[in-house]
Amino acid sequence: MYICICNAIRETDLRKAALTSGGDAETTYACLGKRPNCGQCLGKAGEIIDQERALAGQHASCEKVAV
């Protein structure tokens, strides 16, 4: 699914970028070589970024316990 129509940013690309960038949606877009145009996507993009980072944090804590 496309999250940002202006920049053709897919949810999967945004989720991957969220794990390698710090900061908000605009910072994550910059990691993809993009920048917000109309800005209507930033709220939803921010939710997805937060969700992906939270999931990654849960996986990291599970790995520590399993070792």
DSSP file (Angstrom, degrees, kcal/mol; ACC not computed):
  #  RESIDUE AA STRUCTURE BP1 BP2  ACC     N-H-->O    O-->H-N    N-H-->O    O-->H-N    TCO  KAPPA ALPHA  PHI   PSI    X-CA   Y-CA   Z-CA
    1    1 A M              0   0    0      0, 0.0    10,-2.8     0, 0.0     2,-0.4   0.000 360.0 360.0 360.0 140.7    0.0    0.0    0.0
    2    2 A Y  E     -A   10   0A   0      8,-0.2     8,-0.3     1,-0.2     3,-0.2  -0.685 360.0-179.6 -81.8 129.6    1.2    3.5   -0.8
    3    3 A I  E    S+     0   0A   0      6,-2.9     2,-0.6    -2,-0.4     7,-0.2   0.819  79.5  34.4 -92.4 -41.6    1.6    5.7    2.3
    4    4 A C  E  >> -A    9   0A   0      5,-1.6     5,-1.9     1,-0.2     4,-0.7  -0.939  61.8-176.9-119.0 108.6    2.7    8.8    0.4
    5    5 A I  T  45S+     0   0    0     -2,-0.6     3,-0.4     3,-0.2    -1,-0.2   0.885  82.9  59.4 -70.4 -39.4    1.2    9.2   -3.1
    6    6 A C  T  45S+     0   0    0      1,-0.2    -1,-0.2     2,-0.1    -2,-0.0   0.871 121.3  25.3 -58.2 -38.5    3.3   12.3   -3.9
    7    7 A N  T  45S-     0   0    0      2,-0.1    -1,-0.2    27,-0.0    -2,-0.2   0.357 103.8-122.6-108.3   3.2    6.5   10.4   -3.5
    8    8 A A  T  <5 +     0   0    0     -4,-0.7     2,-0.6    -3,-0.4    -3,-0.2   0.915  49.2 168.5  52.7  48.4    5.3    6.9   -4.2
    9    9 A I  E   < -A    4   0A   0     -5,-1.9    -6,-2.9     4,-0.0    -5,-1.6  -0.831  22.1-149.1 -95.1 121.0    6.5    5.6   -0.8
   10   10 A R  E  >  -A    2   0A   0     -2,-0.6     4,-2.3    -8,-0.3    -8,-0.2  -0.527  22.1-116.9 -86.7 155.4    5.2    2.2    0.0
   11   11 A E  H  > S+     0   0    0    -10,-2.8     4,-2.6     1,-0.2     5,-0.2   0.890 115.2  54.2 -58.1 -41.4    4.5    1.0    3.5
   12   12 A T  H  > S+     0   0    0    -11,-0.2     4,-1.9     1,-0.2    -1,-0.2   0.897 109.5  47.5 -62.8 -39.9    7.1   -1.7    3.3
   13   13 A D  H  > S+     0   0    0      2,-0.2     4,-2.3     1,-0.2    -1,-0.2   0.895 111.9  50.4 -66.7 -39.9    9.8    0.9    2.3
   14   14 A L  H  X S+     0   0    0     -4,-2.3     4,-2.0     2,-0.2    -2,-0.2   0.904 109.2  51.1 -64.9 -41.6    8.7    3.2    5.1
   15   15 A R  H  X S+     0   0    0     -4,-2.6     4,-0.9     2,-0.2    -1,-0.2   0.904 111.1  47.7 -63.5 -42.0    8.9    0.4    7.6
   16   16 A K  H >X S+     0   0    0     -4,-1.9     3,-0.7     1,-0.2     4,-0.6   0.923 112.8  48.6 -64.1 -44.0   12.4   -0.6    6.5
   17   17 A A  H >X S+     0   0    0     -4,-2.3     4,-1.3     1,-0.2     3,-0.8   0.823 101.7  64.5 -66.5 -31.1   13.6    3.0    6.6
   18   18 A A  H 3< S+     0   0    0     -4,-2.0    -1,-0.2     1,-0.2    -2,-0.2   0.813 100.5  52.5 -61.6 -30.2   12.1    3.5   10.1
   19   19 A L  H << S+     0   0    0     -4,-0.9    -1,-0.2    -3,-0.7    -2,-0.2   0.683 114.3  40.4 -81.5 -17.9   14.6    0.9   11.4
   20   20 A T  H << S+     0   0    0     -3,-0.8     2,-0.3    -4,-0.6    -2,-0.2   0.521 110.8  61.4-107.3  -7.9   17.6    2.7   10.0
   21   21 A S     <  -     0   0    0     -4,-1.3     2,-0.3     2,-0.1     7,-0.1  -0.849  66.1-145.5-118.2 155.1   16.7    6.3   10.7
   22   22 A G        +     0   0    0     -2,-0.3     2,-0.2     5,-0.1    -3,-0.0  -0.830  59.3  36.1-109.4 156.2   16.0    8.2   13.8
   23   23 A G  S    S-     0   0    0     -2,-0.3    -2,-0.1     4,-0.1     0, 0.0  -0.586  89.8 -33.7 105.5-166.4   13.5   10.9   14.1
   24   24 A D  S  > S-     0   0    0     -2,-0.2     4,-2.1     1,-0.0     5,-0.2   0.028  71.2 -78.3 -86.8-169.3   10.1   11.7   12.7
   25   25 A A  H  > S+     0   0    0      1,-0.2     4,-2.8     2,-0.2     5,-0.2   0.887 127.9  54.2 -61.8 -41.2    8.4   11.0    9.4
   26   26 A E  H  > S+     0   0    0      1,-0.2     4,-1.9     2,-0.2    -1,-0.2   0.897 109.5  47.9 -62.5 -39.5   10.3   13.8    7.6
   27   27 A T  H  > S+     0   0    0      2,-0.2     4,-1.4     1,-0.2    -1,-0.2   0.890 112.2  49.5 -66.2 -40.0   13.6   12.4    8.7
   28   28 A T  H  X S+     0   0    0     -4,-2.1     4,-0.8     1,-0.2    -2,-0.2   0.894 108.3  52.9 -67.6 -39.7   12.6    9.0    7.6
   29   29 A Y  H ><>S+     0   0    0     -4,-2.8     5,-2.5     1,-0.2     3,-1.0   0.905 104.5  57.1 -59.3 -40.9   11.5   10.3    4.2
   30   30 A A  H ><5S+     0   0    0     -4,-1.9     3,-1.7     1,-0.3    -1,-0.2   0.859  99.6  58.2 -60.7 -35.7   14.9   12.0    3.9
   31   31 A C  H 3<5S+     0   0    0     -4,-1.4    -1,-0.3     1,-0.3    -2,-0.2   0.774 106.0  50.2 -63.8 -24.5   16.6    8.5    4.3
   32   32 A L  T <<5S-     0   0    0     -3,-1.0    -1,-0.3    -4,-0.8    -2,-0.2   0.386 123.3-108.3 -91.2   2.6   14.6    7.5    1.3
   33   33 A G  T < 5S+     0   0    0     -3,-1.7     2,-0.2     1,-0.3    -3,-0.2   0.743  85.4 108.4  77.0  23.7   15.8   10.5   -0.7
   34   34 A K      < -     0   0    0     -5,-2.5    -1,-0.3    -6,-0.1    -2,-0.2  -0.746  50.4-158.3-124.6 170.3   12.3   12.1   -0.5
   35   35 A R        -     0   0    0     -2,-0.2    -9,-0.1    -3,-0.1    -8,-0.1  -0.982  36.8 -90.7-147.3 149.0   10.6   15.0    1.3
   36   36 A P        -     0   0    0      0, 0.0   -32,-0.0     0, 0.0   -10,-0.0  -0.272  37.3-179.6 -60.7 140.8    7.0   15.6    2.1
   37   37 A N  S    S+     0   0    0      0, 0.0     0, 0.0     0, 0.0     0, 0.0   0.791  80.0   7.5-102.7 -74.1    5.1   17.6   -0.5
   38   38 A C  S    S-     0   0    0      1,-0.0     0, 0.0     0, 0.0     0, 0.0   0.774  87.9-140.9 -84.1 -25.7    1.5   18.0    0.5
   39   39 A G    >   +     0   0    0      1,-0.1     3,-1.1     3,-0.0     4,-0.4   0.405  65.1 121.4  85.5  -2.1    2.0   16.6    4.0
   40   40 A Q  T 3  S+     0   0    0      1,-0.2     4,-0.4     2,-0.1     3,-0.3   0.743  74.2  53.3 -66.0 -21.4   -1.3   14.7    4.2
   41   41 A C  T 3> S+     0   0    0      1,-0.2     4,-2.9     2,-0.1     5,-0.2   0.603  82.1  89.7 -87.8 -13.0    0.6   11.5    4.8
   42   42 A L  H <> S+     0   0    0     -3,-1.1     4,-2.3     1,-0.2    -1,-0.2   0.830  84.5  51.8 -61.8 -36.4    2.7   12.5    7.7
   43   43 A G  H  > S+     0   0    0     -4,-0.4     4,-1.7    -3,-0.3    -1,-0.2   0.956 115.8  39.8 -63.9 -50.8    0.3   11.6   10.4
   44   44 A K  H  > S+     0   0    0     -4,-0.4     4,-2.2     1,-0.2    -2,-0.2   0.895 114.7  53.7 -66.4 -40.3   -0.2    8.0    9.2
   45   45 A A  H  X S+     0   0    0     -4,-2.9     4,-2.5     1,-0.2    -1,-0.2   0.910 107.1  51.9 -60.7 -42.1    3.5    7.7    8.3
   46   46 A G  H  X S+     0   0    0     -4,-2.3     4,-2.5    -5,-0.2    -1,-0.2   0.887 108.4  51.0 -61.7 -40.0    4.4    8.7   11.8
   47   47 A E  H  X S+     0   0    0     -4,-1.7     4,-2.4     2,-0.2    -1,-0.2   0.914 111.6  47.2 -63.2 -43.0    2.1    6.0   13.2
   48   48 A I  H  X S+     0   0    0     -4,-2.2     4,-2.7     2,-0.2    -2,-0.2   0.906 111.8  50.4 -65.7 -42.3    3.7    3.4   11.0
   49   49 A I  H  X S+     0   0    0     -4,-2.5     4,-2.3     2,-0.2     5,-0.2   0.934 112.4  46.7 -61.7 -47.5    7.2    4.4   12.0
   50   50 A D  H  X S+     0   0    0     -4,-2.5     4,-2.2     1,-0.2    -2,-0.2   0.912 112.9  50.1 -61.2 -43.0    6.4    4.3   15.7
   51   51 A Q  H  X S+     0   0    0     -4,-2.4     4,-2.4     2,-0.2    -2,-0.2   0.922 110.7  48.4 -62.2 -45.4    4.7    0.9   15.3
   52   52 A E  H  X S+     0   0    0     -4,-2.7     4,-2.2     1,-0.2    -1,-0.2   0.899 112.2  48.5 -64.9 -40.9    7.7   -0.5   13.4
   53   53 A R  H  X S+     0   0    0     -4,-2.3     4,-2.0     2,-0.2    -1,-0.2   0.878 110.7  51.4 -67.6 -36.5   10.2    0.7   15.9
   54   54 A A  H  X S+     0   0    0     -4,-2.2     4,-1.9     2,-0.2    -2,-0.2   0.916 110.4  48.9 -65.2 -43.0    8.1   -0.6   18.8
   55   55 A L  H  X S+     0   0    0     -4,-2.4     4,-2.0     1,-0.2    -2,-0.2   0.897 110.3  51.0 -62.8 -40.3    7.9   -4.0   17.1
   56   56 A A  H  X S+     0   0    0     -4,-2.2     4,-2.0     1,-0.2    -1,-0.2   0.876 108.2  52.9 -65.3 -36.9   11.7   -4.0   16.6
   57   57 A G  H  X S+     0   0    0     -4,-2.0     4,-1.8     2,-0.2    -1,-0.2   0.861 107.6  51.1 -66.2 -36.4   12.2   -3.2   20.2
   58   58 A Q  H  X S+     0   0    0     -4,-1.9     4,-1.7     2,-0.2    -2,-0.2   0.897 110.1  49.1 -67.1 -40.2   10.1   -6.1   21.3
   59   59 A H  H  X S+     0   0    0     -4,-2.0     4,-2.0     1,-0.2    -2,-0.2   0.875 108.8  53.4 -66.7 -37.2   12.1   -8.5   19.1
   60   60 A A  H  X S+     0   0    0     -4,-2.0     4,-1.6     1,-0.2    -1,-0.2   0.907 109.0  48.1 -65.6 -41.5   15.4   -7.2   20.5
   61   61 A S  H  X S+     0   0    0     -4,-1.8     4,-1.5     1,-0.2    -1,-0.2   0.842 109.7  53.2 -70.0 -31.0   14.3   -7.8   24.1
   62   62 A C  H  X S+     0   0    0     -4,-1.7     4,-2.2     1,-0.2    -1,-0.2   0.881 106.4  53.2 -67.7 -38.4   13.1  -11.3   23.2
   63   63 A E  H  X S+     0   0    0     -4,-2.0     4,-1.2     1,-0.2    -2,-0.2   0.885 106.7  52.3 -64.3 -38.0   16.5  -12.1   21.7
   64   64 A K  H  < S+     0   0    0     -4,-1.6    -1,-0.2     1,-0.2    -2,-0.2   0.883 111.1  46.9 -65.5 -38.0   18.3  -11.0   24.9
   65   65 A V  H  < S+     0   0    0     -4,-1.5    -1,-0.2     1,-0.2    -2,-0.2   0.883 109.7  53.9 -70.4 -38.7   16.1  -13.3   26.9
   66   66 A A  H  <        0   0    0     -4,-2.2    -1,-0.2     1,-0.3    -2,-0.2   0.739 360.0 360.0 -69.9 -23.7   16.6  -16.3   24.6
   67   67 A V     <        0   0    0     -4,-1.2    -1,-0.3    -5,-0.1    -2,-0.1   0.477 360.0 360.0 -76.0 360.0   20.4  -16.1   24.7
